[in-house]
Amino acid sequence: MQVLKVNGAEAVARVLRALAAEIELGEVEVDGRRVELAPSLHATVEVPDDPEDEANVLDVRLVRPSRAIDLARLRLAMSHPGD
């Protein structure tokens, strides 16, 4: 997975506006790679519980969460020699 990071409210807003325009077209471009978006695309926004808290991170992920997990590979990755 590639990561694009920006800092500052203006830069974050520019990225979000660009993403919004591309999302409406059904695909986005990140670092020269085109990513097609499924019609079932959804978004989740989490905000601090305390209204006095300031938010300082906005995390946007384009993922395919429905990929099957290979449990054998997962166990192998989590094992330590001698287990």
C-alpha positions in Angstrom: 0.0 0.0 0.0 1.3 3.4 -0.9 1.0 6.4 1.5 0.5 10.0 0.6 1.0 12.4 3.5 0.3 16.1 3.7 0.5 18.6 6.6 -1.5 21.6 7.4 -5.2 22.4 7.1 -4.9 23.9 3.6 -3.0 21.0 2.2 -5.3 18.5 3.7 -8.3 20.4 2.4 -6.8 20.4 -1.2 -6.2 16.6 -1.1 -9.8 16.0 0.2 -11.3 18.2 -2.5 -9.3 16.4 -5.2 -10.3 13.0 -3.8 -13.9 14.1 -3.7 -13.9 15.1 -7.3 -12.3 11.8 -8.4 -14.6 9.7 -6.1 -17.6 11.1 -7.9 -16.1 9.8 -11.2 -15.6 6.3 -9.7 -11.8 6.1 -9.5 -8.9 8.0 -7.9 -5.3 8.6 -8.8 -2.7 8.4 -6.0 1.0 8.9 -6.9 0.3 8.1 -10.5 -1.7 4.9 -9.8 -5.3 4.6 -10.7 -7.6 2.9 -8.2 -11.1 2.0 -9.2 -13.8 2.4 -6.6 -16.6 -0.1 -6.0 -20.2 1.1 -6.2 -20.5 0.0 -2.6 -17.9 2.5 -1.4 -18.6 3.7 2.1 -16.9 6.1 4.6 -16.6 6.2 8.3 -15.8 9.4 10.2 -14.6 9.1 13.8 -14.5 12.2 16.1 -13.2 12.6 19.6 -15.8 11.8 22.4 -14.9 15.0 24.2 -16.0 18.1 22.3 -13.2 20.0 24.0 -10.5 17.8 22.3 -8.9 19.0 19.1 -8.5 16.5 16.2 -5.0 16.5 14.8 -5.2 13.4 12.5 -7.4 12.7 9.5 -6.9 9.2 8.3 -8.2 8.3 4.8 -7.8 4.8 3.6 -8.8 3.2 0.3 -8.9 -0.5 1.1 -10.7 -3.7 0.0 -11.6 -5.2 3.4 -13.4 -8.2 2.0 -10.2 -10.0 0.9 -10.1 -13.5 2.4 -7.4 -14.2 5.0 -5.1 -17.1 4.5 -5.1 -18.4 8.1 -2.0 -20.7 7.4 0.0 -17.7 6.3 -1.3 -15.6 9.2 -0.2 -18.3 11.7 3.2 -18.6 10.0 3.7 -14.8 10.1 2.7 -14.7 13.8 4.8 -17.6 14.9 8.2 -17.4 16.4 11.0 -20.0 16.0 10.5 -22.6 18.7 6.8 -22.1 19.1 
